[in-house]
Each structure stands twice: as structure tokens, then as C-alpha cells.
Amino acid sequence: VLRDDFRQPPGDVVVAAGEPAVLECIPPRGHPEPSVSWKKNGARLSDKDERLTIRGGKLMLASTRKSDAGVYVCVATNVVGERDSEPAELVVF
């Protein structure tokens, strides 16, 4: 089972360059419990980027750069399939 409704979709975030940014997402209820990953401008984010931490639905950027700006989508995945959240915009000034 994987429901459609995200318990908390990510919201838009505005930060100054060099500041940390956090996008929060609580995935829909599912069985098994869905895992969360993130996409930026349609491309899946890699957890290989050391400035990036994904923990329990939160996407944390240690020190934002202009290049981090874009549209982020939270993706909930389990054996049934995957659901994308509404998009959230990260603005870096």
C-alpha cells in the first residue's frame, strides 16, 4: 500500500548563499513504510555529495551555493511504487 497524500510536502525555502538549508518532507503512509529520496529539477539527488544529508525525509544542505537553487521534489518509494510530492523551490540569494 502507498497512499497518495504526503503528510507534509516540502515548502519553498529562501536562504542566503553559504547558509544551511533544510527541506522537510513527511511521506504518505504506506506498507511497507516508504523510503524518501529527493529530485532536483527532475534529476535524482545523489547522497554521494558530502554537502547533502538526507535523514528521515529531511534534505539538508550544509552550505548552499547559487547552483543549489531550483525545484525540489520529495519522492516516497516502496514495493508498490513511488509518489512525487508537490514541488518546492529553493531560492539562494
Sequence and secondary structure as in RCSB ss.txt:
>XXXX:A:sequence
VLRDDFRQPPGDVVVAAGEPAVLECIPPRGHPEPSVSWKKNGARLSDKDERLTIRGGKLMLASTRKSDAGVYVCV
ATNVVGERDSEPAELVVF
>XXXX:A:secstr
 B S  SB    EEE TTS EEE  B   BSS  EEEEEETTEE  TT TTEEEETTEEEESS  GGG EEEEEE
EEETTEEEE   EEEEE 
